[in-house]
Amino acid sequence: MLEELQRRSYAENTIRHYLRAVEDFARRFRCSPDRLGPRHIREYQAELFQKRKLSANSVGQHLAALRFFYIKTLRRAWSLADTPYPKKTRHLPTILSREEVAQLLQAARTPCERILLMTLYATGARNSELTHLKISDIDSPRMVVHIRGGKGRKDRDVMLSPKLLTALRTHWRFYHRKSSTWLFPSNYRKDRPIDTKTVWYACQKAAQRAGLQKRVHPHTLRHCFATHLYEAGTDLRAIQVLLGHEDLKDTLIYVHLAIQRLNATASPLDSLAINDKAIGEK
């Protein structure tokens, strides 16, 4: 299965999640997964919902891993009628105000952790994209950041903030890491990039120190990047390109999150000529 995933150039995170899902499935029945069938998959799916209380999206990811294993690795048929995908649920993500983002950045424990969070917010990069940035990806003459091998193995360019560029240069001079090709190399091995867990941990600690009551993780800053751009008047199509969304439908969620634009939109009730005193009177 690993070879099949690698030949199709699946992302590292996807490979890891798919292998874990099939391993979990086999462990549940204490049997090699090639000896299990649709009945076991249905039982496993029900257990994920009822006992483990996983969301529909998480259950769908487990089924996607099993579907890949049976179709691509074992070359078996897969019936959607027997094992239907659960209907996905879409929740509006948590958004920080500009003031809360500033508090988060100020509360970072170290200058290194602050620059990680600044880069997430300034570029809208995913956590895995951030950790794999190289020095050569910072194009200061053109003032762009090259994000390579993003979701779907697609490259894209995003704006390079002058404030971020200054902070990156200061960070680089301080740590003297010119021997590494990575923009954020690991503290343990300079030939490896920083781990995504390190970024997640830095975000969690900064949110706690800032006293933010909202649930904050690295992807929250990506949502803030897009929402704040839309509130500032940036075109949705431009935001789609900056985020690397294949479908504009995925970008439309930020229309619902833009509080400033929503507050600026008057309710149709306010345009009605009604007499308040007449309400409740006969």
DAVENMO-V753779 format. One line per field, one symbol per residue. ss: DSSP state (~ for helix, > for strand, _ for the rest). phi: phi as a letter, one per 40 degrees, with the letter a starting at -180 (. if undefined). A space follows every 10 residues. Layout:
ss = ???
phi = ???
This chain:
ss = _~~~~~~___ _~~~~~~~~~ ~~~~~~~~~_ __~~~__~~~ ~~~~~~~~~~ _____~~~~~ ~~~~~~~~~~ ~~~_______ __________ _______~~~ ~~~~~~____ ~~~~~~~~~~ ~~~___~~~~ ~__>~~~>>_ ___>>>>___ _____>>>>_ _~~~~~~~~~ ~~~~~_____ _>__>_____ __>__~~~~~ ~~~~~~~~~~ _______~~~ ~~~~~~~~~~ ~____~~~~~ ~~~____~~~ ~_~~~~~_~~ ~~~~___~~~ ~____~~~__ __
phi = .dccccccfc cdccdccccc cccccccdbf adccbbbdcc cccccccccc ccfccccccc cccccccccc ccccfbcbbc ccbcccccbb bcccbccdcc cccccccdcb dccccccccd ccbgccdccc cbcbdccccc ccfbbcbbgc dgfbcabbcb cdcccccccc cccccfbccb cccbcccbbc cbcccccccc cccccccccc gccccbadcc ccccdccccc cchccccccd cccgccbcdc cccccccccc cccccccccc cccbcccccg cc
